Amino acid sequence: MNALVKEPSVLWTDVGAVTDIPRRGARRVPSPRGDIAIFRTGDGAVFALMDRCPHKGGPLSEGIVHGQSVTCPLHGRIIDLATGEGTGADKGHGCAPVVPLEVVDGRLMLGLVGG
């Protein structure tokens, strides 16, 4: 007998204006899954990752945003903001999970998994 598997739904939550996050900066948002880091690059693109470096769990929201990456403040691991993957020599050594994020009328809509 096959069990019916229900796909989780995504709950879109307004977490503020894009302009609340400075260019080349980040903001930490608490969630039931743990803290989420929302980043804004120098060209205004926004990304969201779980706020834990895959290396030692450092707070990525406190890292340095450069280009489309963030450097972990603990050990300097560079994480690609679009994929959560390490770059360079760290590629393939863990990933910071990506969290769905959309911009709607200048507002940041964070996609959290619902029931």
C-alpha positions as CSV (number, residue, x, y, z in Angstrom):
1,M,0.0,0.0,0.0
2,N,1.3,3.4,-0.9
3,A,1.1,6.2,1.7
4,L,-0.2,9.6,0.7
5,V,2.6,12.2,1.1
6,K,1.5,15.7,1.6
7,E,3.8,18.3,0.2
8,P,4.6,21.1,2.7
9,S,3.1,24.4,1.9
10,V,5.1,27.6,1.8
11,L,4.0,30.5,4.1
12,W,5.1,33.8,2.7
13,T,5.9,36.2,5.5
14,D,6.7,39.9,5.2
15,V,9.9,40.6,7.1
16,G,10.4,44.2,6.1
17,A,11.4,46.6,3.3
18,V,14.4,45.8,1.0
19,T,15.8,49.2,2.1
20,D,15.9,48.0,5.7
21,I,19.0,46.1,4.7
22,P,22.0,48.2,3.7
23,R,23.8,47.4,0.5
24,R,26.6,44.9,1.2
25,G,24.9,44.1,4.5
26,A,22.7,41.6,6.2
27,R,19.9,41.2,8.7
28,R,19.0,38.2,10.9
29,V,15.4,37.1,11.1
30,P,14.3,34.5,13.7
31,S,12.1,31.7,12.5
32,P,10.8,28.3,13.8
33,R,13.5,26.6,11.8
34,G,16.3,28.8,13.3
35,D,17.7,32.1,12.4
36,I,17.7,33.2,8.8
37,A,20.2,35.7,7.3
38,I,18.9,38.0,4.6
39,F,21.6,39.6,2.5
40,R,21.7,42.6,0.1
41,T,24.5,42.9,-2.3
42,G,26.1,46.0,-3.7
43,D,23.9,45.9,-6.8
44,G,20.8,45.5,-4.7
45,A,20.1,41.7,-5.1
46,V,18.7,39.9,-2.1
47,F,19.3,36.4,-0.9
48,A,18.3,34.3,2.2
49,L,20.3,31.5,3.8
50,M,20.0,29.8,7.2
51,D,22.3,31.8,9.5
52,R,24.9,29.1,10.1
53,C,28.1,28.5,8.3
54,P,28.4,24.9,7.2
55,H,31.9,24.8,8.6
56,K,31.6,25.6,12.3
57,G,28.1,27.2,12.6
58,G,29.3,30.8,12.5
59,P,26.7,33.5,12.1
60,L,26.8,34.4,8.4
61,S,24.7,37.5,9.1
62,E,27.7,39.0,10.8
63,G,30.0,38.2,7.8
64,I,31.3,40.5,5.0
65,V,29.1,40.6,1.9
66,H,31.2,41.0,-1.3
67,G,29.9,40.4,-4.9
68,Q,27.4,37.5,-4.7
69,S,29.2,36.0,-1.6
70,V,29.5,36.3,2.1
71,T,32.6,35.5,4.2
72,C,32.0,33.8,7.5
73,P,33.3,35.9,10.4
74,L,34.7,32.9,12.3
75,H,37.1,31.2,9.8
76,G,36.8,33.1,6.6
77,R,34.9,30.5,4.6
78,I,33.3,32.1,1.5
79,I,29.7,31.1,0.8
80,D,27.9,31.7,-2.5
81,L,24.7,33.6,-1.6
82,A,22.6,32.0,-4.5
83,T,23.4,28.4,-3.6
84,G,24.7,28.4,-0.1
85,E,27.7,26.4,-1.3
86,G,31.3,27.1,-0.3
87,T,33.5,28.5,-3.0
88,G,37.1,27.8,-4.1
89,A,38.8,25.2,-1.9
90,D,35.7,24.9,0.2
91,K,33.4,23.9,-2.7
92,G,31.7,20.6,-1.9
93,H,32.4,20.8,1.9
94,G,28.9,21.7,3.1
95,C,26.1,24.1,2.3
96,A,24.1,26.7,4.1
97,P,20.5,25.9,3.2
98,V,18.8,28.5,0.9
99,V,15.5,30.0,2.1
100,P,13.0,31.1,-0.5
101,L,12.9,34.9,-0.7
102,E,10.9,37.2,-3.0
103,V,10.6,41.0,-3.3
104,V,7.0,42.2,-3.8
105,D,6.4,45.9,-4.0
106,G,9.7,46.6,-2.3
107,R,8.9,44.3,0.6
108,L,10.9,41.1,1.5
109,M,8.7,38.0,1.5
110,L,10.4,35.1,3.2
111,G,9.1,31.6,2.3
112,L,8.8,29.5,5.4
113,V,7.6,25.9,5.2
114,G,4.1,25.5,6.8
115,G,2.0,22.5,7.8
